[in-house]
Amino acid sequence: MSDREPHAREDAPLLGHEREDESESTISDEAAPIINAARWQVKTRASIVRTIAVVQCAIIGTGMLLLIPLYRLIEDSVCHVYYGDDSLDMIDEMKCKTDEVQAQMAYLLGWLGLFHSIMSLLSTFPFGMLADKIGRKPTILLASIGMALGPLSGPFLLGVFQSEVRKNPYILMTSSLFLLIGGGTQVVLAMLYAMAADVSSEKEKAASFLQLTFGATVGGLAGPLLNGFLMEKYGPWVPIFVSICCMPFIFLSFGFLPETLPVDRRKKGGDSELSIESIKRKVGVALVEFRKALSLFTNPSIPLILLTFLFQAARYTAYTSTILQYVSKHFGWRLAQTSFLLSPFGLLNLIVLAILPRISTLLMAHRFGYSSFNKDLLLTRYSTALLFVGAVIEGFSHNIVLFIIGLFIETFGAAVSPLARATITHYVDPEHTSTLYALISTTEIFGTFIGGPALAWCFDQGLQKKGLWIGMPWFYIALLCFIAWTGLLFVQPPPAKSSLTDENSEDGRVDSHED
C-alpha cells in the first residue's frame, strides 16, 4: 500500500526522521545504496523489497505445490487402512470420500498441525531475538535448513516408510522436529518481513508489507495452478519432485539480499566462549528480551491488534486444508480440481492488492486527512469485516455457486494480515521490530491451538449431523473474525512520538485527524 502522493518526488527521503548517528547505517533515499551490500546484492530500498517479494513468492509457491499432493498421499494412506488394503497402489480417490475416512483425515491433519505449532513455538521467538543480535541473514540461512527438511520429510516418510505410516499415521509428526533447526518457514517469513521493515520508513511499511503479500499471493496463485495440471496428468509424486527441485534456487536467492540490520543496532550478547557463566548470561539476556516483548502488552491496543494474528492460523488452515476437504467431500471434487477452483481467487487477490495503494493514497489526501496509522487501522477493520461476511455465506452454502460467492467476498479482506502488521508496527521503535514480529509469529502459533483441532471437530460434526451443521467450520471462522473486528474497534492511536514522527518531519505539523 503506497502512502506516497501520486506526484511525489522520486528523490524524497525515505526516513524523514533519520538521526545523524544513523545516517550511515540506514537508507535515506529510495535510490541510495546500502553501504555494506556486496557487489552481487541489491542495494536500494525498492529493489530490496521487490527481491524479498520474489523470494516470498517462491517460498509460498513451492509450499503450495507440495501441499495438495501431500494431502492426497495422507488421504490414500488413511483409505488403505479403512479398506484393509495392503497393496502399494493408490486407491481411487473418489472411494476415499466416505465420512469415516474424511473424519479421520481431518483429525489427523488437525493434530499434525498442532504438533507442528508446538515445535514452532519452541523455536520462533528465540530465533527472532537472535536475529536482533546477529542479523537477519544468518538467522534466515539457519532457518532455511529446517524450512527444507521439514516439509520434504513428510513425502519421504509416505514413500519410503509407507507400511509403517499406514500402521501409525501419527509418525508424520516427526517431520516437525526439523523446525528446531532455525525455526523453519515461520522464522524465514518473519525475517523477510523484518528486513522489509528495516529499510522502510513508518509511512512506507504498509506499502512494503503489501508488496510482500503481493509476492506471496502470486506464489499462492501459481503453486495450486501448476499443481492442478501436474496432479491431473501425473499424480501426486511429480509435483513433489518439482517442489524439491525448486528448493536450491530459493537458497541461492537469499544471497542477493544484503544484511539490513545495521551493526550499531545489534545487541551484543557478550563474549563467545562456551562456559557456565556465558550460558547463564545469555539466558539472562534472553529473559530480559522476552520481558521487553511482554511489556508491549501494557498498551491495551497491542493485544487487541494481536487478536487478528491469534486467529490467523485458523483462517489459514480453513482456506488451505479444510477447504480442500470440504469442497472435495461435499461437492464431489477431486483434490487436484480444487486447485483450479482456488487459482482464480488468487488472481482476484492480486487485483485487490493492486487497488489498495490507490485507496491508501485517497485516504491520506487532504479530502479525508487520515494519518498513516489511522489509514492502516481503518483498512484492517474493513478487511476483517469482509472476512466475516464471506465466512458466513460459505457456512450457509449448500451448493458450489453460493460457496464461490462467499470466497469472492472473503478475498477482498485477504490483505488483513499485512495491514494489521503495518498497524501494530507503529507502536514500536525500529530496533525492536524483529522482536515484535517474533511476538506476532508466536501469537500466530498459539492460534493453532484453536485452529486445526477445532476445525477438525467442526468438520466431523458437520459430517455427522448434516443439514446446517455442514457449514460449522465456516461459522467458526466467522465467529473468530467477529471477535477480531470487535477488538479493532477499541484500538487507540500510539503515542505521538512513535506514530507521527514522519508526519512532523515532513510537514512540520501533526495531523489532527486521530479519531
N, C-alpha and C positions, 0 to 999 in steps of 0.2 A: 504494500500500500504506500503510495508516494505521498509524502507530506509537502512536496515541493510545488510551488505555484507553476502553472504552465509555462510562463515566460521567465522563470527564474534563471539567473546567470549560471552557466555551467561551472564557473570557477568559484562559486560561493563556497565558503568554508564549511567543512563537514562538521567540525566540532566548534560551535560558536563560543563555548566557554572554556576553550583549551587554555591550560595554565602554562606558564613559561617553562616550568621544570619538567613538563611532559611533552614539550614541543618536538623533541627529537624521537619520542617513542610512540607517538600517536599520529594518525593521519589527519592533516589539517585541510586537505583538499581531495576531492574525489579522484583527481588525476595525479595526485602526489604519490611517489613511490614509497614503499616501506623499506627503510634503510637496511634491515637485516635479511631481506629476501635474497635468495640465491639467484643466479642468472636465469635458471630454467623455471623459476617460480613466478606466479602472478604477483604484481606489485602495487596495484591500486585498489581502492575500496570497492569500486564497481566490479572489477574483474575478480576479486576475491569472493564476493558474494555470489557472483554468477558461477564461478567454479564450484563453490560449495553446493549450489543448487543442482549442478550437473552430477556431482558426486552423490548427493542425496537421491537424485533421480535413479542413478544406477543401483544404489543400495535397495531402495524400495522396489524397483522393477525386478531385481534379482530375487528378492524375498517373495514377491507376489508370484513370480514364475515357479517358485518352489512350493508355495503354499497349497494350491489346489491338488497337484499330484500327490503331495504328502497326505492330504485328507483322503484321497481316493485309495491310497495304499492302506491307510489305517482302517477305512471302511471295509476294504476287502479282507483284512485280517480278522476283524470282528465278524464278518459274514461267514468266513470259513469256520470259525468256532461255532457259530449259531447253527450252521447246517452240518457240522461234523465232517467237513470235507478236509482231508489231509493232503490233497494234491497241491502242486506248486503253481498250477494255472490260476489265473484270476477268474473269479465268478462274475457272471454278467451283472452289470451294475444295477439294473432295474430289479433284480432279485434281492438286492440288499436294502430296498426301501421299506422293509417291514417295520412296524412300530418298535419291535424288540431290538432290532439291530440299530436303528436310529437313536433310540433312547440310550442304549449302552454306549454308542459312539459319542453322544452329546456329553454324557457324564465323564467319559474318558478324556475328551478334549478339554472339558472344564477343569478336571484335576491336573492334567498335564500343564495347562496354563497357570494354575495356581502354584504348582511347584516351581515352574519357570519364574514366576514372580517372586517367590521366596528367595531364590538364588540371586535374582536381580537386586532384591532389597539388600542382600548382604554385600553387594559389590558396588552398586551405583553411587551411593553417597560418598563412601571412602575414596573412590577413584575421581569423583567430582572435586573433592577437596584437594586431592593430589594434583589435579590439573592446575589449580591456583598456585601451586608451589613449583612444579617442574615444567609447566607449559601445556598447551593444548596438543601439540603434535606428538610428543612421547606417549601421552595418555591415549590418543587415538590409535597409534600404532600397536600399543599393547592390547587395547580393546578389540582391535580388528582380528586378532588371533581367535578370541572367543567368539567373535561375530561369524567367523568362517566355520570353526569346528562345531559349534552348537547346532546350527540348522542342518548341516550336512551329516551329522551323526545319526539323525532320525532315519533318512533313507538308507544309510549304511546298515543300521540295525534291522530295518524291514527287509533288506535284500539279503544280507549275509546270514543273519540270525533269525530268519523268518519263522522257523518252527518254535523257537524259544519265545518270540514275541507273541505268537498265537496262544501259547500256553499262559503267558502273563503279559498282556499288552502294557502294563504299567512299567515295564522295563524301559520304555521310551523316556521315562523321567530322567534317566541317567544323562541324556543329552544336555540337560540344563546345567549340569555340573561344570560344563565348559565356560559358563558365564563368570565363574570365579576367576578366570583369566582375563583380567582387564574390564569385565563388566559387559562385554558383548555389544550387540547392536544398540541397546539403550544408551550406553555411555558414548558410543560413537556419534549418535544423533544429537545427544546433549552437548557434546563438544563442538559439533558443527554449528549449532545454534549459538554457543558461546563465542566462537570465532567470528560469526557474523555480527554479534553484539559488540565485540572488541573494536571493530573497525567502523561502527555506525554511531552517529550521534543519537540523542534521545528522540528527536523528531524522525530520524530515518530508520529506527529499529523496526517499526511496523512494516515499512517498505521492504527491508531486508528479510524479515521473517516471512513475508508473503512471497518473496522470490523463492525462498527455500521451500515453502509449501507448494508453490507452482512446480518446482522441480520434482518434489515428492509426488504430486498429482500426475505429472507426466509419466513417472515410473509406475504409478498405480493404474494408469491407463494402458501403457504399452505392455506391462507384465501379463495381466489377465488376457489381453487380446492375443498376444503371441502364444500364451499358454493354451488358449482355447483351440487354436489351429493345430498346435502340436499334439495335444491330447486327443483330439478328434481323429487325427490321422495315424499317430504312432503310439498312443497310450501314455501312461504317466511317467515312464522312465526317461524318455527323450527330453522333456522339459527339465527334468532334474539334472541331466548331464549338461544341458545348455547353461543352467544356473551355475553349475560347478565351474564351467569354462569362463564365466564372467568374473569370478572372484579375483583372479590375478590382476585383471585390468582395474578393478576397484582399488586394490592395494597400490598399484602404480599411480593412480590418480591422486592419492594422498601426497605424493612427492611434489606436486605442483603447487601445493598450498604452503605459504610461509608460516612461521610461528607468529601468532597475532598478540600474544600476551607479552607486553614489554617486561624487560628484566627487572626494572625498578618497581614493578607492581607484584612481583612474585614474592611470596613469603618464604624466607629461608627457613629450612627445617633443622638447622643445626649441623653438627659435623656428621660425616657419612659413615663412620666406623660402626660396626655392629657390636654393641655391648648392652648390658642390662640397663645402664644409665641412659644410653642413647635411645633404646626402645621405650623406656618409661617416658623420656622427654617427648618423643614423637607421639606416643599415645596421648600424653597430656595436651600436646598441641592440637591433636585431632579432636579431643573432647572440647577444647576451647572453641574450635571452629564449629563443632556441632552445636554448642550452646549459642554461638552467634547466629547460626541458622535458625535455631528455635526462637531466638529473640525477635525474629521477624514477626512472630505471631502476636507480639504486643500491639501491633497495629491491626485492629479487627478487620480492616478491609482486605488484608493479605490472605487470611484463611478463607474469607468469603470468595475471593477470586480462585483460590486453590480448590474450591468445590468443583469448578469446571474441570480441573485436571484430575480430581479424585474420581470423577465419573467418566473420564476419557477412556480408560481401559475397557469399561463395559460397552461404550459406544463402538470402540474399535473391534471388540470381539463380536458384537452384534452384526456389524457391517462387513466383516471378513469371514468369520467362522459360522455364526448362527445363520446368516442369510443364505449361505451356500446350502446348508442342510434344509433350511425352511423352504426355499424355492424348489430344491430337488425333491423333497418329500411331498409337500402339499400341492405342488403344481406339476409334478411328474417330469421335471427336467433332469438331464444328466449333469454331473458336476462340470464337465467341460463346457456345456451350453450356458451355464450360469456366468461363465467368463464373458461371453458375448452380451449378456444382459447388463453386467456391471460396467463394461467399457464405455458405452455412450454417456453414462453419468460421470465418468472420469473426464470426458470431453466437456461436459457441461460445467464441471467444477473448474476447469481451466478458464472457461468464459467468465465465470463468477470472479475468479481471482484477477482476471484482466480488467474487469469493471470496477472492482473495489478501489483501486488507486484514484479513479475519477471521482468516486463518491467521497473519498477521503479529502481530496482537494476541494471539493464543493463544500464540505462541512467546515473546513478551516478558512474558507473565504470570508470576507467581511460581512457577507449577507447573513451567514449563520454564526460566525465568530467562535466556533468551538476551538478549544485548546487541543494540543496533541493528545493529552491524556483523556479528556472528555470525548474526543472523537473515537479513540480506541475502545473506551468503555461502552459508548453508545452502540457501536457496531458489534461488540461482543454480546450485548444484551439482545439485539435483534437476531443475531445468528443463533443464539441459544433458543429463542422463541420459535424460530423456523424448524430447528431440530425437534422441538416438542410437537409441533403441528404435524410434521412428517411422520413421526413415530406413531402418533395417534391414528392417522389414516392407515398406516401399514398394519396396525393392530386390528382394525375393523375390516380389512380387505380379505375377502374370501375368493378373489379371482386375481389373476396376474395383472389385469389392467389397472385396477384400483391400487394394487401394491406398487405398480410403477409410478402412479401419480404421487403416492407418498414418498417414494425415492426421489422424485423430481423436486418436491418441496424441500425435502431434507438436504438435498445437495446445495441449496442456496445458503445453508448455515454451516457448511462443511469447513469453512475457514475459521471456526470459533477457536481452535487451538492456538494458531499464531496470533490472533487478535487478543486472546486472553494473555498470552505470553508477553506481547508488547505492552499490555495494560499493566501487568504486575511488575515489569521491569522498571517502570517509573519510580518505584518505591525504594530502589537500592542504588548504591554508588557503583560505578563501573568495575571497581576492583573486586566486588562481591558478586558479580554477575554469574560466574561459574558455580559458586556455592548455591545461589538462588536456583539455577537450573537443575543442579543436583537435587535440591529440595523438591522441585517440581517433578523430576523423574521419580523420586522416592514416593511422592504423593500419588503419582500415576500407578506405581507398583502396588501401594496399599489398596488402590481402587480395584485391583484384580481380585481381591478377596470378595468383593461384591459384584464381580463381573462374571467370569467363566462359570463357576459352580452355580451361581444364582440363575444365569441364563439357561444352563443345562436343566435345572429344576423346572424353570418356566416352560422350556421346550417339552420336557417329559409330561408335565401336567396338561399341556395342550394336546399331546398325543393321546392321553388317557381320557380326558373329559370332552374333547371335541367341541363343536359349536364355537361360541365366542371365545372360549378358553384357548383356542388355537393361536390367537394373537397375543398371548401372555408375554412372550419375550419383548414385543414392541411396546406393550403397555408399561412394562418395567422400565424400558429406556425412556419412555415419555415421562414417567414419574421422576427419574433422575434428572432429566433436563429441566423439569419444572422446579425442582429444588435448587438447581444451579442458577436458574433465571431469577428466582426469588432472592437468593443470596446476592446476586449482582445488583439488585435494586437498592441494597443498603451500603454499597461501596461508596466511600468518600474519597475526594482527591488527596494525593500525598502532600506532604509539606512543600511549600513554595520553593524551597531551596533545591529539592530534588526533581520537581516536576516542571519548573518554569525557567530553569537556568538558560535554556536555549532561547526561549522567547525574549527574556530580558536582554540577553547579549545581542540578539539580532534586531529587536525592535526598540530596545531601550525602555520598554514598559511591560507591565504584567497584564495578560489577557484577563479581563474581568468576567468572562463567561465561565464560571466554575460551578454551575448547578448540575 
